[in-house]
Amino acid sequence: MNDAASDMQLPHGAILLDRRELSPDTALFRVAPEASSLRALSRFTPGQFIQLSVPGAGEIPISPADLPGADGTLELCVRRVGHVTELLHAAKPGQRLGLRGPFGTGFPIREMVGSPVLLLAGGLGIAPLRSLLYHLLRHRDDFGEVTLMYGARQPELMLFREELVGLAAKGELRLYLTVDFAPQEPAGNFSCAVGLLPDLLKGFSFDAGRSYAAICGPPALYRCLVGDLEGAGVEARRILISLERRMRCGIGRCCHCAVGQKLCCTDGPVFRLSDLEQIPEAL
Amino acid sequence: MKNAFLKSTLLAEFLEALRRFGVLHGPTVSDDGVASFAPISDASPLRLDYGRTLIPPKKYLIPFREEILKLHDGIYHPAAPLAQDMVLFGVHPCDLEGIAYLDRVFLADRPDPCYAARRARLTLVGISCEPDDFCFCSVPPGTAPCDLYLTALADGFLLDALTPKGEAITQAARELLTKAAPQPPACRASCTIEPQDPQLRFSDNPLWDRFAQLCLACGACSVCCPTCYCFDVREYPNLAGDGVRLREWDNCLFKTHGEVAGANFRATRLERLRYRFLHKYCGFSPLEGVVSCVGCGRCRSACPVDIDLRELIETGKNPGGEPA
C-alpha cells in the first residue's frame, strides 16, 4: 500500500543512535530516520510532534527537542514513565524504532519574526521549547530579545543546564533558572533562584506589548502563568501554549486528545491563548 | 426503474437476487430476544419488524478490534483489511445516517485504508420504519443515504434506487418487480436536533450534577451509538519478537479515556458527560457544528440509569423549564 492514507498510520523505520542521560529518569535519544521520513521531517516546525514506535511496545507522541539535523537525526527527550518509555530506556544503540509525522501545528515562527520572545518552560516542558529556542538562535537576527525562564523541581532534575548556561554566557539569550527546592547545591555551581516560574516573571521587565510568550510544562504551570502574562500586557493571541494530551492516532480520528471542540493532534498541540479562552477545560 | 414495487410474497426471491452482490446480512432476533445484524441464511431469520439492534451497523465498518499493522523483524507492515462484498439489508434511516456520518470521519481528507476497503464493498439496502417511544429521529423523510431504499407498504415494498449499485440491484431483480403508481414520499415524525452551543456544557442546569451522580460510567451509550468511533491503539508483541498493532473501540465514559502520563483531563464523570455532550451535539474539529446524534434511541434504551443527555438541550431552550 502506498497511498497517502496508509502512510499516515504506518511508521517509517528509524534507528536509535545513542542516548545521553539528562537526569535520573530522563534521557536524550538521538534517532536516525530512514530516508522515507526525510521529506516530511524537512518540513518540521518547532512545537510539532512525531509518533515514536518502540516495536512490540507501542507508540508515544514526542515533541522533538531540537530541529532535525541535516541528515534528519532527531533529538528526543524522553522521561521513563510508562510501558513504551520504559522499553525505550532499555533499548541499545542500533535498535530499530518506528517514526510517524511530524504532526500538528508548530509555533507560528514566521509571524514571530521581528518580535522579542519569552520562553517559559516547566520540567520536561523544556523539550519542545528547546527546538523553538534553537530555531530562534539559528536565525538570531530575525528575532528580538530571546529570554528563557525554566523551572524544575530541584537542581538535579534541571535538563540541559550546562548547555543553556553556556548559551547564556555567550550572550545569545537571557536565562533565568529556578527550582522549587534546592537541598544542597555544591559551592561553585551555577546558582539559580529558588521559587516558582511566576515568581521569576514578577520581577521581569520586558517589552510585553511586542512580545510573544511560549509556554510548555505541566498543566498547573499554564494556569499560574497566563494571567500574569496577560496582566503584564502580552496579547492573548501572542501567548502560545503547547498542550499535552494522549494523542493515539495523531491524525484527528481517535478522539483522545480533544480540547473542547479542537483536537490537540491536528489543531494543536500549540494553541494561542486567545483560541483557548472559550475552552475552560483546556488548561 | 422508477416506482418499482416488490410484493411481500416475493421477498425471499428478492433476497436471493441480493446475494449476487455479496454476503447477505440483515436484522435478526436471537433466542434470548436481542436484535442484531447477522448473516441471513434464508428468509426465515430476517426480522423486518425490528425496533433497533443492540449494536449498530458500525460494527461492519469499524470492527470492535482490528489489526492495523503487523510487526515483523522490527518493521511495521500494513495489515490487509479483511473486507468482503457484503449487502446489509433492512437498515433503518437513522442507522444509514450514522454510516454517512462515519463516512465523513473516515473517508474525508486522508481516507482510512481499513474503513475505505470495507465501505467500498458494502451495499446498503435501507428500509422505512415506525419510530417507537425511544426514537427521536433526525432524518428528514426520503433522504436516507443508501444504495436502495425500501418503503414498506401494506402488501409489499416500494423501491428507490439511489445509486448505480441500487440500480444494478433493481435490474438484477427486475423479474420480481412490478410497476407501482407514483407514491407521495413517506411522511413520519422528524425531530431534528440543531447543533448546540458548546457553552451549554457549563450551564448551571442541575441535571448535569444529577446525571454525573447517576452515571455508572458503564459506557453502554457509546458502545451502542451508531456514530461513536473513538478508538484506542494497542500493540501486542509475541514470543518470536514480532507482533501486531490493533485498534479497538474505546469509550469516552471510561476514566482511562482522558489519561496522560501523570494526569487525567477527564477524571470525573461530570467531565466525561460534558465531553460526550460536546462530541455528540456540537462536533469536534473538523466536524465542528455537525450533530452526530441520529435519533436512533439506543442510548436512551440502553442506559441503566435513564440518563438522556437531550434533556439538557430541551431545558436549555427554556431556562428554568422542566425537561420534556
Interface residues (C-beta under 8 A of the other chain):
Chain A: M1 D3 A4 A5 S6 M8 Q9 L10 P11 G13 S53 P55 G56 A57 G58 E59 R79 V81 G82 Q95 R96 G98 P218 P219 E244 R245 R246 R248 C249 I251 G252 R253 C254 C255 H256 A258 G260 Q261 K262 L263 T266 D267 Q278 P280 E281
Chain B: I68 L69 L71 G74 I75 Y76 H77 P78 V105 F106 R110 P111 D112 P113 A116 P198 Q199 F202 Y229 C230 F231 D232 V233 R234 E235 P237 G241 D242 G243 R245 R247 D250 C252 H257 G258 E259 V260 A261 G262 A263 F265 E271 R274 Y275 L278 H279 C282 G283 F284 S285 P286 E288
